[in-house]
């Protein structure tokens, strides 16, 4: 009986576990594009100087207020798989170039939205993808063409770059002063390799503390440790510090195996304790012998050792993070010592001042006035915790764009000018394509214009009028014409000092085009359900057949 049914082909083939689902063809595409569009819409209103902020509340009730695209998308717990891809491009853009996260997502959303109208006209997704890829390559060429090469250590240019990146953030009013300390910080940690410059952003330590105002933010030529001095008897301040960095506990290490000591009279106990003290004193003497007057230790310092150090008038700080110890080595020129027998005067670092200061409620140790620190600290302040958090995010973006220009010294104007320029150029180039790819390339140009369009919408300008004027000016060859959002009019962005790194623009185009192409090529979404409910095999009533748990009706089908 069972055989016949199968041979006639009436038996349903069960491919997915129960609760699994599959979306095919146009439905899958529509669904994915819709999800991506929603993500783009979320960040859409936060683009540009007139962009709005988002308040994000997580499951614990922690509040984040920001308009940094990457942060917004990181904080939202996105479920939809296609939407996750857009979150990924914002993350990648953040890690690669630090700025342009919102633009990358908006561009990707626009590319997908425009592809949808082509799909409705039965243009095959593969053709759209090919057209987009060619257009993206062209767009990058056009951007390269209009970019201007600058010298990597031109402070005025770097200053403008840092300020432009902060124009869109909460810190706009204080961008002059912040840009100043940001450029100083980056230039302090630049490494030269042959003709090229390298910047490791990790060499810039960013500490933040609520209190004061954003204006009170400062750069410290050295390192700030959020620790206090280990012992009350130690000095609170030492000028002309000689700093020892120690990666070893100033304690008596316990034995590996369980050891017992049998003591039969008080004298033995005393000599045992005296011996421990002598060992500790011995350690401290080695440190004193090197000429150090500041000891910064990654591990613990025994109370007795603290006492001896205090007696010698040495400042000690313990349990310092390894990353901070590395930064301290770069800032003070000290060598990190693992073995106390190996500590000499040449291993010590220098700083003009080591001092404990009270910031708000906490005591922090400042190690400052290092001669040529290869690692510096930015101490950021702000009216409240939320403000300082947002200042930190803005400063991160700003540090990154300065780094981008130093490593790749090419710039373009901002304000949607380069996007409009590339769009205008791609439109005329698209006419040379034969076949339906031409349509895709034109859609790519439309998508690029979504950036100036969004800027003008957020500034309360009329998007259509703005765009038509922009296009006609660009056609006349005014390649720096963009939207001066603060004045609400179309202007030459170069003379308004709105400039951005070319690296950011290239990254935006690459990331958005790749994400859009990836989503367009998907025609089938297969989701298997996570096993919630009873463990496999439980419903079937046959605990031995755990493997078939998902299909309890199997027996009835035969």
TISE-864468 format. One line per field, with one value per residue (C-alpha): x, y, z; residue number from 1. Coordinates in pm, 1 decimal, decimal comma, always signed. Layout:
N
east <- c(X; ...)
north <- c(Y; ...)
up <- c(Z; ...)
n <- c(NUM; ...)
This chain:
558
east <- c(+0,0; +265,6; +474,9; +199,6; +132,4; +498,5; +534,1; +243,6; +426,6; +141,7; +347,1; +447,5; +820,9; +894,4; +1217,1; +1218,2; +1159,3; +822,1; +798,2; +1056,6; +957,2; +1062,5; +996,8; +1062,5; +1119,6; +964,9; +822,5; +1168,1; +1311,0; +1028,4; +1055,2; +1433,1; +1414,3; +1136,1; +1344,1; +1648,8; +1437,1; +1305,3; +1661,3; +1756,5; +1446,1; +1543,5; +1877,2; +1749,5; +1648,3; +1980,7; +2196,5; +2371,2; +2404,0; +2028,1; +1977,6; +1782,7; +1906,1; +1765,7; +1700,6; +1762,7; +1657,0; +1792,6; +1639,6; +1806,1; +1669,2; +2003,6; +1954,5; +2175,0; +2115,7; +2304,3; +2291,4; +2589,4; +2453,5; +2666,2; +2571,2; +2199,8; +2202,8; +2427,7; +2190,3; +1875,5; +1846,1; +1766,3; +1604,1; +1550,7; +1842,2; +1851,4; +1837,4; +2132,8; +2342,4; +2284,5; +2380,8; +2699,3; +2795,2; +2752,8; +2979,9; +3243,1; +3238,9; +3278,5; +3581,3; +3739,7; +3702,9; +3503,9; +3265,1; +2995,5; +2808,3; +2468,1; +2541,0; +2642,7; +2312,1; +2103,6; +2279,4; +2230,2; +1861,5; +1821,8; +1997,6; +1754,5; +1451,5; +1546,8; +1617,4; +1263,7; +1111,7; +1336,6; +1234,2; +872,0; +958,0; +1095,4; +1460,9; +1653,0; +1832,3; +2164,0; +2151,2; +2078,3; +2370,4; +2604,6; +2491,4; +2535,9; +2884,4; +3000,0; +2842,9; +3005,6; +3343,7; +3281,4; +3160,3; +3485,2; +3682,5; +3488,8; +3541,3; +3911,0; +3918,1; +3779,3; +3970,5; +4256,0; +4584,3; +4693,6; +5002,9; +4952,1; +5065,8; +4885,1; +4725,3; +4468,3; +4331,1; +4326,1; +4146,9; +3876,0; +3838,1; +3794,5; +3544,4; +3340,0; +3296,0; +3167,9; +2927,5; +2661,6; +2696,5; +2587,9; +2933,9; +2896,7; +2916,2; +3248,0; +3391,8; +3663,8; +3822,6; +3772,7; +3915,0; +4224,1; +4294,4; +4199,6; +4449,8; +4718,8; +4648,8; +4664,1; +4980,6; +5143,9; +5104,2; +5182,0; +5446,8; +5638,3; +5712,8; +5913,6; +5704,7; +5380,8; +5235,3; +5058,0; +4826,4; +4713,3; +4403,6; +4457,1; +4755,6; +4511,1; +4346,9; +4003,2; +3882,2; +3544,0; +3388,8; +3055,1; +3077,8; +3198,2; +3108,5; +3235,0; +3467,6; +3659,2; +3786,1; +4166,1; +4453,8; +4712,2; +5065,8; +5076,7; +4832,3; +4545,0; +4477,7; +4136,3; +4301,5; +4406,3; +4742,5; +4777,6; +4870,8; +4770,6; +5128,3; +5255,4; +5307,0; +5017,4; +5240,8; +5592,6; +5765,6; +6037,4; +5908,1; +6120,9; +5867,0; +5904,5; +5649,5; +5627,8; +5438,0; +5485,9; +5312,1; +5502,8; +5379,0; +5511,4; +5382,3; +5207,9; +5351,8; +5194,3; +5137,4; +4971,5; +5246,1; +5222,5; +5454,9; +5475,2; +5562,9; +5634,3; +5725,3; +5645,2; +6005,1; +5968,1; +5650,0; +5827,4; +6121,8; +5885,1; +5703,1; +6030,9; +6155,7; +5842,9; +5899,5; +6264,1; +6172,1; +5924,6; +6177,9; +6430,4; +6188,9; +6122,5; +6495,8; +6556,9; +6295,7; +6445,7; +6792,5; +6694,6; +6618,5; +6245,5; +6012,2; +5688,3; +5591,5; +5306,3; +5223,5; +4995,4; +4935,9; +4892,3; +5120,4; +5136,1; +5044,6; +5390,9; +5551,8; +5324,0; +5450,2; +5814,3; +5743,8; +5561,2; +5851,3; +6084,5; +5851,4; +5751,3; +5408,1; +5267,6; +4956,3; +4848,8; +4629,1; +4669,2; +4515,2; +4764,4; +4652,1; +4721,9; +5063,7; +5151,3; +5029,6; +5235,3; +5545,0; +5482,0; +5414,7; +5700,0; +5959,3; +5985,5; +6045,3; +5794,1; +5988,8; +5884,8; +6165,9; +6278,2; +6640,0; +6631,9; +6532,3; +6792,3; +6789,6; +6775,7; +6440,9; +6268,5; +6040,3; +6013,7; +5728,7; +5731,8; +5449,3; +5271,4; +4978,7; +4656,3; +4362,2; +4000,4; +3764,6; +3401,2; +3382,3; +3685,0; +4055,2; +4260,0; +4635,1; +4769,8; +5105,9; +5173,9; +5434,2; +5606,6; +5867,8; +5767,4; +5478,1; +5386,0; +5064,2; +4842,1; +4510,4; +4201,0; +4000,3; +3643,9; +3392,2; +3026,7; +2719,5; +2582,1; +2670,3; +2462,4; +2634,1; +2982,8; +2900,2; +2792,1; +3100,2; +3313,4; +3141,3; +3181,6; +3547,4; +3604,5; +3460,4; +3667,9; +3992,7; +3924,4; +3874,4; +4195,1; +4371,2; +4215,2; +4354,6; +4699,7; +4716,5; +4558,2; +4600,7; +4319,2; +4008,6; +3676,0; +3416,9; +3117,7; +2755,3; +2648,2; +2868,8; +3080,5; +2773,2; +2588,2; +2896,8; +2936,8; +2563,9; +2573,3; +2878,1; +2730,7; +2411,8; +2600,3; +2827,7; +2527,2; +2416,7; +2720,0; +2599,0; +2400,4; +2115,6; +1929,8; +2239,8; +2194,6; +1878,0; +2058,8; +2341,7; +2089,3; +1923,5; +2267,8; +2296,7; +1951,7; +2055,9; +2370,7; +2149,7; +1962,0; +2244,9; +2200,1; +1824,7; +1821,4; +2047,5; +1809,4; +1501,2; +1656,2; +1736,8; +1373,8; +1453,4; +1239,6; +1408,7; +1295,6; +1392,0; +1721,4; +1808,7; +1721,8; +1933,1; +2218,0; +2205,2; +2207,7; +2501,3; +2692,4; +2622,4; +2784,6; +3092,3; +3068,9; +3187,5; +3200,6; +2838,2; +2661,3; +2408,4; +2507,8; +2267,4; +2321,5; +2233,3; +1969,3; +2098,8; +2309,3; +2669,3; +3028,3; +3120,3; +3492,0; +3473,7; +3244,0; +3531,7; +3320,3; +3572,7; +3591,0; +3843,7; +3818,9; +3867,5; +3529,9; +3344,3; +3501,7; +3415,9; +3052,5; +3012,3; +3185,8; +3005,4; +2659,7; +2696,2; +2822,1; +2544,6; +2275,8; +2410,8; +2425,8; +2063,9; +1941,9; +2088,9; +1885,4; +1574,3; +1498,2; +1495,0; +1487,2; +1445,1; +1452,3; +1284,6; +1492,4; +1371,9; +1155,1; +926,9; +973,2; +1305,4; +1325,9; +1148,9; +929,8; +609,3; +653,5; +634,2; +936,7; +1231,5; +1459,5; +1392,7; +1529,0; +1655,1; +1307,8; +1164,2; +1072,7; +843,8; +620,6; +366,8; +614,4; +452,2; +108,7; +225,4; +337,1)
north <- c(+0,0; +242,7; +167,2; +247,1; +585,5; +675,8; +554,3; +765,4; +1068,0; +1174,2; +1157,3; +1505,4; +1555,1; +1715,3; +1909,1; +2152,6; +2087,6; +2183,6; +2558,1; +2614,0; +2845,8; +2932,8; +3248,4; +3220,1; +3438,4; +3783,5; +3757,8; +3697,9; +3992,1; +4225,5; +4121,4; +4178,7; +4511,9; +4629,0; +4539,9; +4722,6; +5027,7; +5038,9; +5039,4; +5321,7; +5514,6; +5487,6; +5666,2; +5880,8; +6173,0; +6185,5; +6275,4; +6610,6; +6912,4; +6950,4; +6579,8; +6469,5; +6242,5; +5907,2; +5794,5; +5425,5; +5240,2; +4888,9; +4597,9; +4711,9; +5062,1; +5216,3; +5520,9; +5616,5; +5944,3; +5969,9; +6044,3; +5828,9; +5580,1; +5289,5; +5340,4; +5363,7; +5039,0; +4863,4; +4947,0; +4835,6; +4461,5; +4386,4; +4050,1; +4050,5; +3883,9; +4135,0; +4426,4; +4276,6; +4319,2; +4694,3; +4699,3; +4518,8; +4776,9; +5054,7; +4863,9; +4799,0; +5160,8; +5267,8; +5042,2; +5123,2; +5499,3; +5600,5; +5840,0; +5815,7; +5535,3; +5697,6; +5779,2; +5421,1; +5287,4; +5554,5; +5485,8; +5109,7; +5163,5; +5390,6; +5140,5; +4869,1; +5093,8; +5195,4; +4835,6; +4750,1; +4958,7; +4777,1; +4439,4; +4544,3; +4601,1; +4245,2; +4338,2; +4037,8; +4092,1; +3973,5; +4248,2; +4509,2; +4377,6; +4399,1; +4753,4; +4857,4; +4705,5; +4887,8; +5212,1; +5182,1; +5135,3; +5439,4; +5644,3; +5571,9; +5683,3; +6010,3; +6076,5; +6007,8; +6256,0; +6549,6; +6476,9; +6709,4; +6589,4; +6770,2; +6740,4; +6495,2; +6730,7; +7045,6; +7147,4; +7385,7; +7115,4; +6856,3; +7105,9; +7163,6; +6787,7; +6732,0; +7017,5; +6898,8; +6558,6; +6724,2; +6961,3; +6691,4; +6608,0; +6740,5; +6896,7; +7140,5; +7454,2; +7342,6; +7195,4; +7463,1; +7380,1; +7002,8; +6995,8; +7163,2; +6898,7; +6615,7; +6723,1; +6767,1; +6419,2; +6249,2; +6432,7; +6329,0; +5958,2; +5955,2; +5699,1; +5750,4; +5448,0; +5539,2; +5795,8; +5692,1; +5786,3; +5549,3; +5627,9; +5378,1; +5527,4; +5299,7; +5514,3; +5789,8; +5714,3; +5868,7; +5916,6; +6073,4; +6212,4; +6384,4; +6728,5; +7065,0; +7144,1; +7024,2; +7328,4; +7178,4; +6890,3; +6888,0; +6697,5; +6559,7; +6494,0; +6160,6; +5918,4; +5948,2; +5641,2; +5592,9; +5452,1; +5607,0; +5597,2; +5270,2; +5392,6; +5689,7; +5755,3; +5812,6; +6162,0; +6290,3; +6461,5; +6415,4; +6645,3; +6509,5; +6158,3; +5853,2; +5585,2; +5209,5; +4995,1; +4652,7; +4354,3; +4143,0; +4128,6; +4290,9; +4012,4; +3684,2; +3421,3; +3126,4; +2785,9; +2586,0; +2277,2; +2272,5; +2333,5; +2304,7; +2466,5; +2308,9; +2568,3; +2453,3; +2777,9; +3148,7; +3223,1; +3021,5; +3207,2; +3537,9; +3436,2; +3307,2; +3642,8; +3832,3; +3632,3; +3730,5; +4095,3; +4069,2; +3929,4; +4213,4; +4472,7; +4316,9; +4363,6; +4724,4; +4793,3; +4679,2; +4928,7; +5206,7; +5110,4; +5177,7; +5537,7; +5514,2; +5743,1; +5624,7; +5257,9; +5154,5; +4789,6; +4570,0; +4328,8; +4355,6; +4522,2; +4369,9; +4597,7; +4559,7; +4648,2; +4954,6; +5054,5; +5031,1; +5220,8; +5494,5; +5516,6; +5578,5; +5852,5; +5660,1; +5684,2; +5342,5; +5252,2; +4890,4; +4670,8; +4883,3; +4740,9; +4585,4; +4814,1; +5116,3; +4980,5; +4955,3; +5313,4; +5427,4; +5265,7; +5459,6; +5784,0; +5782,8; +5581,4; +5326,2; +4956,0; +4717,9; +4503,5; +4145,6; +4059,2; +4286,7; +4168,5; +4322,1; +4679,8; +4950,0; +5323,3; +5296,6; +5111,9; +5403,8; +5649,1; +6024,5; +6261,7; +6617,2; +6550,0; +6257,0; +6370,3; +6237,8; +6466,9; +6446,1; +6452,2; +6460,9; +6176,8; +5978,7; +6015,1; +5972,0; +5966,3; +6201,0; +6123,1; +6428,8; +6647,8; +6360,2; +6491,4; +6327,1; +6106,9; +5846,2; +5803,9; +6081,8; +6114,6; +6314,2; +6393,4; +6467,4; +6646,7; +6728,2; +6830,5; +6480,9; +6118,4; +6103,9; +6414,0; +6283,1; +5951,4; +6133,2; +6359,8; +6045,7; +5902,9; +6231,8; +6254,2; +5897,0; +5980,8; +6293,8; +6119,7; +5860,5; +6113,8; +6296,1; +5958,6; +5884,1; +6204,3; +6153,3; +5799,0; +5886,1; +6260,5; +6322,3; +6529,4; +6619,4; +6877,7; +6770,0; +6876,5; +6625,4; +6788,9; +6483,6; +6257,7; +6496,8; +6529,5; +6151,2; +6112,5; +6369,5; +6200,3; +5849,9; +5960,2; +6066,3; +5758,5; +5524,7; +5616,1; +5430,7; +5102,5; +4875,9; +4671,4; +4690,4; +4762,0; +5119,3; +5139,2; +5004,2; +5255,0; +5538,3; +5409,5; +5412,2; +5782,0; +5847,1; +5661,9; +5871,7; +6178,1; +6043,2; +6188,0; +6556,0; +6494,2; +6374,4; +6661,8; +6915,7; +6743,2; +6747,8; +7115,8; +7190,4; +7292,5; +7189,0; +6866,9; +6885,5; +7248,7; +7193,6; +6891,3; +7053,2; +7360,1; +7136,8; +6932,7; +7234,9; +7392,2; +7064,9; +7036,4; +7379,0; +7228,8; +7375,3; +7054,1; +7185,7; +7296,6; +7133,4; +7208,1; +7448,8; +7302,1; +7558,9; +7848,7; +7646,7; +7728,0; +7590,4; +7705,5; +7625,1; +7378,4; +7425,6; +7790,9; +7702,8; +7486,9; +7171,6; +6907,9; +6534,1; +6256,0; +6083,6; +5752,4; +5797,7; +5862,9; +5562,3; +5339,5; +5457,2; +5373,7; +5034,6; +4923,1; +5031,4; +4883,7; +4551,7; +4520,7; +4610,6; +4361,1; +4090,1; +4142,4; +4165,0; +3827,7; +3647,5; +3477,6; +3229,9; +3270,0; +2945,8; +2977,7; +2685,8; +2738,0; +2729,5; +2439,7; +2597,9; +2385,5; +2015,8; +1852,6; +1658,4; +1328,2; +1421,3; +1464,1; +1137,5; +959,3; +753,0; +884,1; +649,4; +826,2; +1164,4; +1212,8; +1228,8; +1461,6; +1728,8; +1494,7; +1309,6; +1217,3; +1020,6; +690,4; +794,5; +885,8; +550,3)
up <- c(+0,0; +110,2; -197,5; -445,2; -294,9; -323,0; -677,6; -796,9; -652,1; -423,9; -107,7; +6,6; +46,7; +379,1; +339,8; +628,6; +994,7; +1127,8; +1169,3; +896,9; +615,6; +264,5; +65,9; -305,2; -608,4; -626,1; -275,6; -131,6; -324,0; -227,8; +133,9; +146,2; -31,8; +199,4; +507,3; +371,0; +290,2; +647,2; +783,3; +546,5; +654,3; +1020,2; +969,5; +683,0; +905,5; +1089,1; +787,4; +778,1; +1006,8; +1028,2; +1096,6; +1402,3; +1680,4; +1786,0; +2139,2; +2181,0; +2493,5; +2539,2; +2729,3; +3052,7; +3016,4; +2923,6; +2704,6; +2411,0; +2229,0; +1901,4; +1531,5; +1440,5; +1184,5; +1300,6; +1665,3; +1588,2; +1392,2; +1643,9; +1928,7; +1746,4; +1768,9; +1405,3; +1332,1; +956,4; +772,6; +483,2; +723,1; +908,5; +594,5; +601,6; +967,6; +865,6; +603,4; +856,2; +1095,4; +830,2; +717,4; +1078,8; +1125,5; +789,9; +762,5; +1070,7; +900,5; +635,2; +808,7; +759,8; +394,9; +316,1; +449,4; +274,9; -55,7; -23,0; +55,9; -247,5; -477,3; -369,7; -395,4; -749,1; -843,6; -741,8; -1021,0; -1270,7; -1129,1; -1183,0; -1549,4; -1560,8; -1577,6; -1450,7; -1115,8; -1260,8; -1522,4; -1255,6; -1050,9; -1351,6; -1426,8; -1063,4; -1045,6; -1358,1; -1239,1; -895,9; -1058,3; -1275,1; -977,4; -794,9; -1101,9; -1123,1; -751,7; -793,9; -1083,1; -885,9; -567,0; -477,2; -334,2; -18,7; +195,3; +478,0; +753,1; +643,5; +973,6; +824,3; +593,0; +871,2; +1090,5; +830,4; +781,1; +1155,2; +1176,3; +878,4; +1036,8; +1356,6; +1178,3; +1176,0; +1544,1; +1878,2; +1929,6; +1640,6; +1856,8; +2002,7; +1684,8; +1652,1; +1980,8; +1953,9; +1600,9; +1739,4; +2002,3; +1766,5; +1501,3; +1768,9; +1903,2; +1562,9; +1458,3; +1785,5; +1711,9; +1337,2; +1238,0; +914,5; +699,8; +392,1; +207,4; +374,7; +710,2; +944,6; +1232,4; +1491,2; +1651,2; +1953,1; +2050,1; +2135,0; +2466,1; +2498,8; +2855,7; +2925,3; +3238,1; +3284,6; +3440,7; +3318,5; +2959,0; +2622,4; +2623,2; +2914,9; +2700,8; +2681,8; +2528,2; +2769,1; +2645,2; +2819,7; +2974,1; +3220,2; +3435,0; +3590,9; +3903,8; +4232,5; +4405,2; +4594,0; +4941,8; +5156,6; +5265,5; +4913,3; +4770,1; +4557,7; +4307,2; +4170,9; +3924,8; +3695,8; +3729,0; +3649,2; +3569,1; +3604,9; +3419,5; +3580,7; +3448,0; +3760,3; +4095,4; +4381,0; +4605,2; +4737,6; +4500,3; +4657,1; +4577,1; +4296,0; +4511,7; +4853,1; +5104,7; +5479,9; +5726,9; +6071,5; +6329,8; +6682,0; +6851,9; +6812,7; +6715,6; +6393,7; +6298,7; +6348,7; +6134,1; +5866,0; +5852,1; +5869,1; +5572,2; +5371,0; +5459,4; +5367,7; +5024,6; +4970,0; +5088,0; +4853,2; +4559,1; +4652,3; +4695,3; +4337,3; +4218,8; +4433,4; +4312,1; +3952,6; +4047,0; +3983,0; +4175,4; +4009,7; +3984,4; +3755,6; +3795,9; +3586,0; +3873,4; +4249,7; +4504,7; +4852,8; +5147,7; +5293,8; +4960,4; +4942,5; +5286,5; +5177,9; +4854,3; +5047,1; +5288,6; +4993,6; +4866,5; +4554,6; +4390,1; +4300,1; +4100,5; +4069,4; +3848,3; +3536,3; +3216,7; +2978,4; +2695,9; +2917,5; +3007,9; +2638,1; +2584,0; +2883,4; +2730,8; +2409,2; +2592,5; +2844,5; +2653,7; +2934,4; +2878,8; +3036,8; +3284,6; +3363,3; +3600,1; +3883,8; +3860,2; +3517,4; +3601,1; +3531,3; +3489,1; +3109,6; +3135,1; +3305,0; +3130,9; +3182,0; +3251,5; +3383,0; +3622,7; +3779,9; +3989,6; +4135,8; +4069,3; +4162,8; +3868,5; +3975,5; +4230,4; +4116,8; +4171,3; +3855,3; +3803,0; +3535,5; +3377,0; +3165,6; +3004,2; +2824,8; +2578,1; +2250,2; +2346,6; +2085,1; +2278,5; +2414,3; +2598,2; +2510,3; +2820,7; +2714,5; +2931,8; +2893,3; +3086,7; +3142,3; +3081,6; +2760,4; +2626,8; +2699,8; +2533,2; +2218,1; +2233,7; +2244,6; +1935,8; +1747,2; +1843,5; +1726,4; +1382,7; +1370,0; +1468,2; +1199,2; +917,4; +1011,8; +1006,7; +663,9; +514,1; +665,1; +528,3; +193,5; +141,4; -105,8; -38,0; -197,1; -97,6; +112,5; +114,1; -149,2; -415,8; -511,9; -522,3; -752,7; -972,2; -1001,6; -1073,0; -1354,2; -1508,9; -1480,0; -1655,6; -1965,5; -1948,4; -1914,2; -2266,1; -2399,7; -2249,7; -2476,2; -2339,5; -2012,0; -1806,4; -1922,2; -1711,7; -1406,7; -1446,2; -1466,1; -1149,1; -986,2; -1068,4; -920,2; -605,1; -564,0; -566,1; -264,9; -52,3; -153,9; -163,8; +197,8; +305,1; +157,7; +303,0; +649,4; +606,9; +524,5; +168,2; -127,0; -243,8; -607,7; -666,0; -490,0; -697,8; -1032,2; -955,1; -837,9; -1157,7; -1385,8; -1199,3; -1213,1; -1587,0; -1625,0; -1465,9; -1115,3; -955,8; -597,6; -592,7; -300,9; -32,8; +240,5; +490,7; +764,0; +534,6; +353,3; +7,0; -276,3; -257,7; -341,0; -66,7; -117,2; -20,2; +271,8; +402,8; +398,2; +291,4; +340,4; +279,8; -57,1; +128,0; +300,1; -26,4; -199,3; +95,7; +91,7; -277,2; -250,5; +63,7; -53,0; -402,3; -268,9; -11,9; -267,2; -522,4; -260,8; -156,4; -517,9; -605,6; -340,3; -477,2; -204,4; +173,3; +367,8; +741,8; +980,5; +1311,6; +1626,3; +1838,2; +2101,3; +2310,8; +2387,4; +2306,4; +1978,3; +1994,9; +2287,7; +2088,5; +1904,9; +2236,3; +2133,5; +2326,8; +2139,5; +1811,1; +1903,5; +1550,5; +1404,4; +1662,6; +1412,3; +1220,6; +1465,9; +1194,4; +991,8; +1082,3; +966,8; +619,5; +500,8)
n <- c(1; 2; 3; 4; 5; 6; 7; 8; 9; 10; 11; 12; 13; 14; 15; 16; 17; 18; 19; 20; 21; 22; 23; 24; 25; 26; 27; 28; 29; 30; 31; 32; 33; 34; 35; 36; 37; 38; 39; 40; 41; 42; 43; 44; 45; 46; 47; 48; 49; 50; 51; 52; 53; 54; 55; 56; 57; 58; 59; 60; 61; 62; 63; 64; 65; 66; 67; 68; 69; 70; 71; 72; 73; 74; 75; 76; 77; 78; 79; 80; 81; 82; 83; 84; 85; 86; 87; 88; 89; 90; 91; 92; 93; 94; 95; 96; 97; 98; 99; 100; 101; 102; 103; 104; 105; 106; 107; 108; 109; 110; 111; 112; 113; 114; 115; 116; 117; 118; 119; 120; 121; 122; 123; 124; 125; 126; 127; 128; 129; 130; 131; 132; 133; 134; 135; 136; 137; 138; 139; 140; 141; 142; 143; 144; 145; 146; 147; 148; 149; 150; 151; 152; 153; 154; 155; 156; 157; 158; 159; 160; 161; 162; 163; 164; 165; 166; 167; 168; 169; 170; 171; 172; 173; 174; 175; 176; 177; 178; 179; 180; 181; 182; 183; 184; 185; 186; 187; 188; 189; 190; 191; 192; 193; 194; 195; 196; 197; 198; 199; 200; 201; 202; 203; 204; 205; 206; 207; 208; 209; 210; 211; 212; 213; 214; 215; 216; 217; 218; 219; 220; 221; 222; 223; 224; 225; 226; 227; 228; 229; 230; 231; 232; 233; 234; 235; 236; 237; 238; 239; 240; 241; 242; 243; 244; 245; 246; 247; 248; 249; 250; 251; 252; 253; 254; 255; 256; 257; 258; 259; 260; 261; 262; 263; 264; 265; 266; 267; 268; 269; 270; 271; 272; 273; 274; 275; 276; 277; 278; 279; 280; 281; 282; 283; 284; 285; 286; 287; 288; 289; 290; 291; 292; 293; 294; 295; 296; 297; 298; 299; 300; 301; 302; 303; 304; 305; 306; 307; 308; 309; 310; 311; 312; 313; 314; 315; 316; 317; 318; 319; 320; 321; 322; 323; 324; 325; 326; 327; 328; 329; 330; 331; 332; 333; 334; 335; 336; 337; 338; 339; 340; 341; 342; 343; 344; 345; 346; 347; 348; 349; 350; 351; 352; 353; 354; 355; 356; 357; 358; 359; 360; 361; 362; 363; 364; 365; 366; 367; 368; 369; 370; 371; 372; 373; 374; 375; 376; 377; 378; 379; 380; 381; 382; 383; 384; 385; 386; 387; 388; 389; 390; 391; 392; 393; 394; 395; 396; 397; 398; 399; 400; 401; 402; 403; 404; 405; 406; 407; 408; 409; 410; 411; 412; 413; 414; 415; 416; 417; 418; 419; 420; 421; 422; 423; 424; 425; 426; 427; 428; 429; 430; 431; 432; 433; 434; 435; 436; 437; 438; 439; 440; 441; 442; 443; 444; 445; 446; 447; 448; 449; 450; 451; 452; 453; 454; 455; 456; 457; 458; 459; 460; 461; 462; 463; 464; 465; 466; 467; 468; 469; 470; 471; 472; 473; 474; 475; 476; 477; 478; 479; 480; 481; 482; 483; 484; 485; 486; 487; 488; 489; 490; 491; 492; 493; 494; 495; 496; 497; 498; 499; 500; 501; 502; 503; 504; 505; 506; 507; 508; 509; 510; 511; 512; 513; 514; 515; 516; 517; 518; 519; 520; 521; 522; 523; 524; 525; 526; 527; 528; 529; 530; 531; 532; 533; 534; 535; 536; 537; 538; 539; 540; 541; 542; 543; 544; 545; 546; 547; 548; 549; 550; 551; 552; 553; 554; 555; 556; 557; 558)
